[in-house]
Amino acid sequence: VAVGGWPVAAVTLRKPAAALDGGVSSTSFALLAPPTPGPPLPSYEPLTSAACCAVDVSEALSPLNLAEVLVAVWPEVVPSLSAARRAVRHRRVALAADPLRVLWWRMAAPLGERLVLRPHRQRLQPRESLLALHTAAPLQVLWEDDDDGRWMVAVKPAGTGVLQGRRSLANALLALQASRYEGAGGGGDGGGGAGGDEQQPQPQPQQPWTAAYDGPMRVGGAWLVAKTPRAALSVLEQAVEITLHWVAIFRGAPPLETLDACGLANVSVKRDGRSVRYGAIREATFTTGHADLWREAAAAAGFPVVGDRPHCDGPTACLWIRAVRVEGRKSSLLLPTPERFARLFEREEAVCQRRDRGELNSEYALRMLAAREAEDGEVDDVGEEE
């Protein structure tokens, strides 16, 4: 609605809620408020994760178009119709049965089909910004699946977000894809001559590469990438087996039985070290699934990862994903352990040697030593009483 050429209000025409139950003809319309978050309809149960969402189109959703379905099912992910239209236009919405089909946001939701949504949490960057991002910090690729082109393993630097942030892994993947598309000659404007840019059809955007799962910023290393909607859907439905190969430094010296009880498999102790700050530190390698909550379990057992706040303080989290195995396939390159792991052992051993010589004059180190001795004394007193 405009007055004097200036927009003053906006309304949305939507089918009445009664039409979804068959009480009103589908050709009837009513003036309703924009959709607000609410409980989902009882006839469908959507699957939702940070990296992928899926829903089966039932009779309750079939009268709506694709944009309306996205807003109705995932209002916290797709808060508006404009965001839903952008998701469809950028090919982040696909049909599980026919993922290569190009969809339009006005088309009716196909009854009985499964819709797959791979949301982009941040503001979409233009192609020029993505190419500049790739030039400044190119993403390192460890392995790509040449059989069916579904998977990729890339290196996520520690401290960068997976889905959040301008320099997140999600944007780095789009930048890598844009650079390859540009190198293959797909970045042209498709124009030539007067009015050619407007008359000639623009090429359809490629289906985006997305992170297969979310994770904290402090975790770095090898990260699995879903290059197709079917790959992302298989991770969402837990239809594919994913194994992560870790290396981490724990506070204290956790026994192997304790680590096994925390959900860690194939545990191997690499080295132990002394520490004034932590009492002792232990570096170990192990494997887990991509959704295991082993960090919380290790912290609850009294052996948190060094630097994994809020469970244990430190300059940075000492945990790293060395490789990813999916469906029995393994990345061709095993990432080396970061140098900061070895520097931590060297620094802590140097502080312990100064303590042994009586040269520990730092007030902070003395406080840490006194706190550690007090904790050891309390443990000894409890043991004597028992």
Backbone torsions as a table, in degrees:
resi	resn	phi	psi	omega
1	VAL	NA	128.1	-178.1
2	ALA	-127.7	144.9	176.9
3	VAL	-126.3	117.8	-179.6
4	GLY	65.8	26.0	-179.9
5	GLY	87.9	-3.9	-179.0
6	TRP	-106.3	129.9	178.0
7	PRO	-68.8	131.4	-178.3
8	VAL	-121.4	-19.3	-177.8
9	ALA	-159.0	161.2	177.6
10	ALA	-142.5	138.1	179.4
11	VAL	-128.5	161.9	-180.0
12	THR	-126.7	127.8	176.3
13	LEU	-90.8	122.4	-179.2
14	ARG	-135.4	154.2	175.3
15	LYS	-67.4	142.7	179.0
16	PRO	-65.6	155.3	-179.1
17	ALA	-61.8	-29.9	179.9
18	ALA	-65.9	-26.4	-179.9
19	ALA	-66.8	-26.9	178.8
20	LEU	-69.6	-24.1	179.0
21	ASP	-95.9	2.3	179.8
22	GLY	88.9	4.1	-178.1
23	GLY	-78.3	-23.3	-178.1
24	VAL	-128.2	146.9	178.5
25	SER	-61.3	148.2	-178.4
26	SER	-69.1	-13.1	178.9
27	THR	-85.6	-6.4	-179.6
28	SER	-82.8	143.4	178.5
29	PHE	-129.8	155.7	177.2
30	ALA	-142.5	155.2	178.8
31	LEU	-85.5	109.0	-177.0
32	LEU	-121.6	162.3	175.8
33	ALA	-73.4	159.9	176.0
34	PRO	-58.8	152.2	-176.8
35	PRO	-62.2	139.3	178.4
36	THR	-116.6	151.2	179.4
37	PRO	-58.1	136.9	-179.5
38	GLY	-161.1	-179.9	-179.8
39	PRO	-66.4	143.2	179.6
40	PRO	-68.4	156.8	177.4
41	LEU	-63.9	146.2	-174.1
42	PRO	-71.1	-11.5	-174.3
43	SER	-85.3	-4.2	179.0
44	TYR	-145.0	154.1	178.4
45	GLU	-129.1	97.9	-177.6
46	PRO	-72.4	150.4	172.9
47	LEU	-99.9	130.0	-173.8
48	THR	-135.4	133.1	170.1
49	SER	-142.2	174.8	-178.7
50	ALA	-68.5	-27.1	-175.0
51	ALA	-103.1	-20.6	-175.9
52	CYS	-156.5	147.0	177.4
53	CYS	-136.1	151.4	180.0
54	ALA	-149.0	148.1	178.0
55	VAL	-152.3	143.7	174.4
56	ASP	-90.1	126.9	-178.7
57	VAL	-75.3	113.3	179.6
58	SER	-101.0	-177.4	179.1
59	GLU	-63.8	-27.8	179.2
60	ALA	-70.6	-26.8	-178.3
61	LEU	-99.8	-16.6	-174.4
62	SER	-62.5	-31.1	177.4
63	PRO	-68.1	-14.7	-176.7
64	LEU	-90.4	155.4	172.4
65	ASN	-84.2	176.5	-173.9
66	LEU	-60.4	-44.0	-178.9
67	ALA	-61.7	-42.3	179.9
68	GLU	-67.1	-35.3	178.2
69	VAL	-63.8	-43.1	-178.7
70	LEU	-62.5	-43.1	-179.4
71	VAL	-69.5	-36.8	-177.4
72	ALA	-72.4	-36.1	-174.9
73	VAL	-86.5	-41.1	-176.0
74	TRP	-125.6	68.2	-179.6
75	PRO	-65.6	-25.0	179.4
76	GLU	-78.7	-20.2	178.6
77	VAL	-97.4	-42.5	179.2
78	VAL	-117.6	89.8	-170.9
79	PRO	-78.1	-13.5	-174.3
80	SER	-146.6	164.1	177.5
81	LEU	-67.4	-33.2	177.4
82	SER	-65.3	-39.5	175.7
83	ALA	-65.3	-36.6	177.5
84	ALA	-66.3	-40.5	178.0
85	ARG	-64.0	-38.8	177.5
86	ARG	-65.0	-39.7	179.6
87	ALA	-62.0	-41.3	178.7
88	VAL	-70.2	-41.1	-178.0
89	ARG	-64.7	-34.8	179.0
90	HIS	-89.1	13.3	173.9
91	ARG	60.5	36.7	173.0
92	ARG	-91.7	0.9	176.1
93	VAL	-119.6	132.5	-177.8
94	ALA	-147.0	162.3	173.7
95	LEU	-92.7	133.3	-178.5
96	ALA	-63.5	-34.7	-178.6
97	ALA	-77.7	-27.8	-179.1
98	ASP	-140.1	74.9	-173.1
99	PRO	-69.0	-19.6	-179.2
100	LEU	-83.1	-8.4	-179.5
101	ARG	-69.1	132.0	178.2
102	VAL	-82.6	121.5	-176.3
103	LEU	-98.3	161.6	176.2
104	TRP	-127.8	139.5	-171.6
105	TRP	-67.6	-22.5	179.7
106	ARG	-82.0	-15.8	-176.1
107	MET	-68.0	150.3	179.7
108	ALA	-70.4	144.3	178.2
109	ALA	-66.6	122.7	-177.1
110	PRO	-66.3	126.3	-178.7
111	LEU	-66.6	132.0	178.6
112	GLY	85.8	-9.4	179.5
113	GLU	-84.8	157.6	175.8
114	ARG	-103.1	121.2	177.4
115	LEU	-89.3	136.8	178.8
116	VAL	-118.1	124.0	179.4
117	LEU	-118.0	127.9	172.9
118	ARG	-114.2	93.8	-171.5
119	PRO	-71.4	152.6	172.8
120	HIS	-112.4	113.7	-169.8
121	ARG	-74.6	-22.0	-176.0
122	GLN	-107.9	171.2	177.9
123	ARG	-67.7	132.4	-178.6
124	LEU	-67.4	134.9	-178.6
125	GLN	-93.6	145.0	175.8
126	PRO	-67.4	164.9	-176.3
127	ARG	-60.4	-38.3	-179.3
128	GLU	-62.5	-40.1	178.7
129	SER	-68.3	-37.0	178.5
130	LEU	-66.3	-42.0	178.5
131	LEU	-64.8	-39.0	177.0
132	ALA	-65.5	-37.5	177.5
133	LEU	-64.3	-41.0	179.2
134	HIS	-67.9	-36.6	178.4
135	THR	-67.1	-39.9	-178.3
136	ALA	-73.7	-40.7	-177.5
137	ALA	-142.3	80.7	-178.7
138	PRO	-66.2	142.5	-179.0
139	LEU	-79.7	131.3	179.0
140	GLN	-84.8	126.1	-179.9
141	VAL	-105.1	125.6	179.2
142	LEU	-88.6	-38.3	-171.9
143	TRP	-161.5	142.5	174.6
144	GLU	-131.2	142.4	-179.7
145	ASP	-81.5	113.1	-179.7
146	ASP	-88.3	-11.2	-176.9
147	ASP	-72.0	-58.0	-179.4
148	ASP	-123.3	0.6	176.0
149	GLY	66.1	33.2	-177.0
150	ARG	-95.4	-30.3	-168.4
151	TRP	-124.0	157.1	173.4
152	MET	-151.1	147.3	174.8
153	VAL	-119.7	119.5	-179.4
154	ALA	-119.5	166.3	-179.2
155	VAL	-98.8	119.4	175.0
156	LYS	-98.9	117.2	177.9
157	PRO	-64.8	143.8	176.5
158	ALA	-65.5	136.1	-179.6
159	GLY	99.3	-9.0	176.4
160	THR	-102.3	145.0	-179.2
161	GLY	-74.8	160.0	176.7
162	VAL	-85.5	-52.5	-179.2
163	LEU	-114.3	-17.3	-175.9
164	GLN	-106.0	142.3	175.2
165	GLY	105.4	150.6	-179.2
166	ARG	-66.5	-35.8	-179.9
167	ARG	-100.4	32.5	-178.5
168	SER	-73.6	169.5	176.3
169	LEU	-63.8	-34.4	179.1
170	ALA	-61.1	-45.0	178.2
171	ASN	-71.0	-34.7	177.3
172	ALA	-63.4	-36.1	176.7
173	LEU	-67.4	-42.1	176.7
174	LEU	-63.7	-36.2	178.0
175	ALA	-66.7	-42.2	177.1
176	LEU	-63.3	-42.4	179.1
177	GLN	-65.7	-39.1	178.7
178	ALA	-65.6	-38.6	179.4
179	SER	-66.2	-39.2	177.8
180	ARG	-68.9	-39.2	178.9
181	TYR	-67.1	-36.0	178.1
182	GLU	-68.6	-40.9	179.7
183	GLY	-68.2	-25.4	179.3
184	ALA	-85.7	4.7	178.2
185	GLY	86.1	15.2	-178.7
186	GLY	-94.8	4.8	-176.9
187	GLY	-96.7	9.0	-179.5
188	GLY	-69.8	164.7	-179.3
189	ASP	-88.8	-5.5	177.2
190	GLY	70.0	14.8	-176.8
191	GLY	-112.2	168.5	178.1
192	GLY	177.9	125.5	-178.1
193	GLY	85.5	175.5	-177.6
194	ALA	-70.6	125.2	177.7
195	GLY	74.9	6.4	-177.6
196	GLY	-67.6	-33.3	-178.3
197	ASP	-63.7	-32.3	-176.6
198	GLU	-88.2	-26.5	-175.5
199	GLN	-84.7	-39.0	-176.2
200	GLN	-79.1	139.1	179.9
201	PRO	-69.2	142.0	178.6
202	GLN	-81.0	147.2	178.6
203	PRO	-66.1	144.9	179.1
204	GLN	-68.7	139.6	177.6
205	PRO	-66.1	150.2	178.0
206	GLN	-73.7	156.6	174.0
207	GLN	-67.7	128.3	-171.7
208	PRO	-70.8	150.9	170.2
209	TRP	-86.6	134.0	-175.6
210	THR	-132.8	156.1	174.5
211	ALA	-66.3	137.6	-176.4
212	ALA	-70.4	-24.3	-179.1
213	TYR	-157.7	161.4	179.7
214	ASP	-91.0	169.7	178.7
215	GLY	-172.0	167.5	-178.8
216	PRO	-71.7	157.7	-179.7
217	MET	-64.7	-33.8	-174.0
218	ARG	-70.4	-16.1	-179.6
219	VAL	-88.5	129.0	178.3
220	GLY	-128.8	172.4	178.0
221	GLY	120.6	-153.8	-177.6
222	ALA	-68.6	134.8	-177.8
223	TRP	-134.5	134.5	-178.5
224	LEU	-80.3	137.1	-178.2
225	VAL	-121.4	132.8	175.2
226	ALA	-95.8	118.0	-177.3
227	LYS	-91.5	-11.0	-178.8
228	THR	-134.0	158.5	176.1
229	PRO	-61.5	-35.9	179.6
230	ARG	-64.7	-37.1	177.3
231	ALA	-64.5	-45.4	178.0
232	ALA	-62.9	-38.3	179.9
233	LEU	-67.4	-36.0	178.7
234	SER	-65.0	-33.8	175.6
235	VAL	-70.8	-40.4	179.6
236	LEU	-63.1	-41.6	-178.6
237	GLU	-85.0	2.3	-178.5
238	GLN	55.5	38.2	178.4
239	ALA	-92.2	0.3	-179.5
240	VAL	-130.1	142.5	-178.8
241	GLU	-92.5	123.5	-179.1
242	ILE	-120.7	128.7	-179.9
243	THR	-122.6	128.3	178.0
244	LEU	-104.9	133.5	176.7
245	HIS	-101.9	115.7	-172.6
246	TRP	-108.9	159.5	162.1
247	VAL	-137.3	132.7	-174.8
248	ALA	-148.5	158.0	175.3
249	ILE	-113.6	121.0	-178.6
250	PHE	-99.2	148.6	172.1
251	ARG	-77.9	127.6	-175.5
252	GLY	88.5	-165.7	179.5
253	ALA	-125.5	79.1	-176.5
254	PRO	-66.8	133.5	175.5
255	PRO	-65.9	157.4	-180.0
256	LEU	-62.9	-34.4	179.0
257	GLU	-63.7	-37.9	179.3
258	THR	-66.7	-42.2	179.0
259	LEU	-66.1	-36.9	175.9
260	ASP	-63.5	-38.5	178.8
261	ALA	-67.5	-22.5	178.2
262	CYS	-82.8	0.4	178.6
263	GLY	98.6	9.0	179.7
264	LEU	-89.4	139.6	179.5
265	ALA	-120.7	155.8	178.5
266	ASN	54.7	46.4	-176.9
267	VAL	-75.1	134.4	177.3
268	SER	-139.3	123.1	179.8
269	VAL	-81.4	126.1	-178.6
270	LYS	-92.5	-45.5	179.5
271	ARG	-164.9	156.1	175.4
272	ASP	-118.5	154.6	179.7
273	GLY	-149.1	157.9	175.6
274	ARG	-86.0	158.9	179.8
275	SER	-159.5	132.6	173.3
276	VAL	-75.5	-36.7	-175.2
277	ARG	-77.4	-40.2	-174.8
278	TYR	-110.4	-2.0	-177.6
279	GLY	84.8	-53.6	176.2
280	ALA	-162.3	155.6	177.7
281	ILE	-135.2	148.3	-178.6
282	ARG	-138.4	129.3	175.8
283	GLU	-100.6	132.3	-176.7
284	ALA	-144.1	153.6	173.2
285	THR	-113.5	148.4	-176.6
286	PHE	-165.5	175.9	178.4
287	THR	-128.5	148.4	176.5
288	THR	-146.6	175.6	169.0
289	GLY	-83.3	170.2	-175.9
290	HIS	-76.2	-18.2	-177.2
291	ALA	-112.3	12.9	-178.2
292	ASP	-74.9	142.6	179.2
293	LEU	-98.6	52.0	-175.0
294	TRP	-73.5	-28.1	-178.6
295	ARG	-65.9	-42.3	177.8
296	GLU	-67.2	-37.2	179.4
297	ALA	-67.5	-40.6	178.1
298	ALA	-65.8	-39.1	177.8
299	ALA	-66.1	-38.9	177.9
300	ALA	-66.2	-28.9	177.9
301	ALA	-80.1	-4.5	178.8
302	GLY	94.5	11.4	-179.4
303	PHE	-132.0	68.9	-179.0
304	PRO	-73.8	165.0	174.6
305	VAL	-74.6	135.6	-179.5
306	VAL	-61.4	126.7	179.1
307	GLY	84.2	-0.4	-179.3
308	ASP	-86.5	83.7	-178.9
309	ARG	-72.0	147.8	5.5
310	PRO	-88.7	7.4	-176.1
311	HIS	-73.9	-33.5	-177.9
312	CYS	-152.7	134.1	-179.7
313	ASP	-79.2	168.2	-179.2
314	GLY	155.6	166.8	-178.0
315	PRO	-66.4	-40.3	179.1
316	THR	-156.8	156.9	-177.1
317	ALA	-69.5	128.6	-178.4
318	CYS	-94.4	68.3	173.9
319	LEU	-145.2	144.8	-169.5
320	TRP	-152.2	136.9	177.1
321	ILE	-93.1	115.1	-175.9
322	ARG	-82.6	-33.6	-177.9
323	ALA	-161.7	163.5	178.2
324	VAL	-129.9	134.4	175.6
325	ARG	-118.3	129.1	-179.6
326	VAL	-130.7	126.7	178.7
327	GLU	54.0	39.2	179.0
328	GLY	81.1	-7.0	177.8
329	ARG	-93.9	147.6	-176.6
330	LYS	-126.3	145.5	177.4
331	SER	-61.6	141.3	-173.2
332	SER	-69.8	-19.3	-175.9
333	LEU	-119.9	128.0	176.2
334	LEU	-95.1	116.4	-175.7
335	LEU	-65.3	137.6	175.8
336	PRO	-72.9	159.1	177.3
337	THR	-68.6	135.3	179.4
338	PRO	-58.1	148.7	-179.2
339	GLU	-65.9	-24.5	-179.3
340	ARG	-65.2	-21.4	175.8
341	PHE	-66.1	-47.0	179.2
342	ALA	-67.1	-36.8	179.2
343	ARG	-64.8	-34.6	178.1
344	LEU	-63.4	-43.7	178.2
345	PHE	-63.4	-40.4	-179.5
346	GLU	-66.1	-43.6	-179.5
347	ARG	-65.5	-45.1	-178.6
348	GLU	-65.9	-36.9	177.7
349	GLU	-68.4	-36.6	177.3
350	ALA	-63.7	-39.8	178.2
351	VAL	-66.2	-39.8	178.7
352	CYS	-64.6	-38.1	178.4
353	GLN	-66.6	-39.5	175.9
354	ARG	-65.0	-37.1	176.1
355	ARG	-64.0	-41.8	179.5
356	ASP	-63.1	-33.7	179.5
357	ARG	-85.9	-2.5	-178.9
358	GLY	74.6	24.7	-177.6
359	GLU	-106.1	16.1	-177.6
360	LEU	-87.1	94.3	-175.3
361	ASN	-103.3	-7.5	-178.8
362	SER	-67.2	130.1	-178.8
363	GLU	-63.4	-38.3	179.6
364	TYR	-65.9	-45.4	-179.9
365	ALA	-64.1	-36.7	178.8
366	LEU	-65.3	-39.3	177.3
367	ARG	-64.7	-41.7	178.4
368	MET	-64.1	-38.8	178.9
369	LEU	-66.4	-42.1	179.0
370	ALA	-64.4	-40.0	178.2
371	ALA	-65.1	-38.5	179.1
372	ARG	-67.1	-40.8	178.2
373	GLU	-65.9	-36.1	178.1
374	ALA	-65.0	-42.0	177.6
375	GLU	-63.3	-41.8	178.7
376	ASP	-64.3	-38.1	179.0
377	GLY	-65.2	-39.7	177.7
378	GLU	-63.8	-39.8	178.6
379	VAL	-64.2	-41.5	179.5
380	ASP	-64.7	-42.0	179.3
381	ASP	-61.5	-43.2	178.9
382	VAL	-62.5	-40.9	179.7
383	GLY	-64.4	-39.9	179.3
384	GLU	-66.9	-40.0	180.0
385	GLU	-63.6	-41.7	179.8
386	GLU	-66.5	NA	NA
